[in-house]
Amino acid sequence: MKYLLILLVSFLNSCGPGNSLLLMTQHEELKKENQELKSELRNNQNCINDFRSLEFKMRNIKFDLNLCLEKYKRQDIKLVQCLKLKED
């Protein structure tokens, strides 16, 4: 009976207002940390999306530059042909 009473008292003390306050503060800290991690995750995702967008734009610019280079080469060839015709 004595052990049962000691067990009951220790149980009531462990569930007292002190521990619930501790649990509430831990819960609040975890919520705050969770919010910070979610915010950081959103920022990282935005950075990844921006990077992908810039990468896509860069590929498009390279493609356009290659087209311009090909056009320039064709014009250069035509100019050389024209000069040869004038010489003859």
C-alpha positions as CSV (number, residue, x, y, z in Angstrom):
1,M,0.0,0.0,0.0
2,K,2.9,2.3,0.8
3,Y,4.4,1.8,-2.6
4,L,1.1,2.5,-4.3
5,L,0.8,5.8,-2.4
6,I,4.3,6.8,-3.4
7,L,3.6,5.8,-7.0
8,L,0.3,7.9,-7.0
9,V,2.1,10.9,-5.5
10,S,4.9,10.8,-8.0
11,F,2.4,10.4,-10.8
12,L,0.5,13.4,-9.7
13,N,3.6,15.5,-9.3
14,S,4.8,14.5,-12.8
15,C,1.5,15.7,-14.3
16,G,1.4,18.9,-12.3
17,P,1.3,22.4,-13.7
18,G,5.1,22.7,-13.7
19,N,5.5,20.0,-16.3
20,S,2.5,21.1,-18.4
21,L,4.1,24.6,-18.5
22,L,7.4,23.0,-19.6
23,L,5.6,21.0,-22.3
24,M,3.8,24.1,-23.5
25,T,7.0,26.1,-23.8
26,Q,8.7,23.2,-25.6
27,H,5.7,23.0,-27.9
28,E,5.9,26.7,-28.6
29,E,9.6,26.4,-29.3
30,L,9.0,23.5,-31.6
31,K,6.3,25.4,-33.4
32,K,8.6,28.4,-33.8
33,E,11.4,26.2,-35.1
34,N,9.0,24.5,-37.5
35,Q,7.8,27.9,-38.9
36,E,11.5,29.0,-39.4
37,L,12.3,25.7,-41.2
38,K,9.2,26.1,-43.4
39,S,10.3,29.6,-44.2
40,E,13.8,28.5,-45.0
41,L,12.5,25.7,-47.2
42,R,10.3,28.2,-49.1
43,N,13.3,30.5,-49.6
44,N,15.4,27.6,-50.8
45,Q,12.6,26.5,-53.2
46,N,12.3,30.0,-54.5
47,C,16.1,30.1,-55.1
48,I,15.9,26.8,-56.9
49,N,13.1,28.0,-59.1
50,D,15.0,31.2,-59.9
51,F,18.0,29.2,-60.8
52,R,16.1,27.0,-63.1
53,S,14.4,30.0,-64.7
54,L,17.8,31.7,-65.3
55,E,19.3,28.5,-66.6
56,F,16.4,28.2,-69.1
57,K,16.9,31.8,-70.2
58,M,20.6,31.2,-70.6
59,R,20.0,28.2,-72.9
60,N,17.6,30.3,-75.0
61,I,20.2,33.1,-75.3
62,K,22.9,30.6,-76.3
63,F,20.5,29.2,-78.9
64,D,19.8,32.7,-80.3
65,L,23.5,33.5,-80.4
66,N,24.2,30.3,-82.3
67,L,21.5,31.2,-84.8
68,C,23.0,34.7,-85.2
69,L,26.4,33.2,-85.7
70,E,25.1,30.9,-88.5
71,K,23.4,33.8,-90.2
72,Y,26.6,35.8,-89.9
73,K,28.6,33.0,-91.4
74,R,26.2,32.7,-94.3
75,Q,26.4,36.4,-95.0
76,D,30.1,36.3,-94.8
77,I,30.2,33.5,-97.4
78,K,27.9,35.5,-99.6
79,L,30.1,38.5,-99.3
80,V,33.2,36.5,-100.3
81,Q,31.3,35.1,-103.3
82,C,30.2,38.5,-104.3
83,L,33.8,39.9,-104.1
84,K,35.1,37.0,-106.2
85,L,32.5,37.7,-108.8
86,K,33.5,41.4,-108.9
87,E,37.2,40.4,-109.3
88,D,36.4,38.2,-112.3
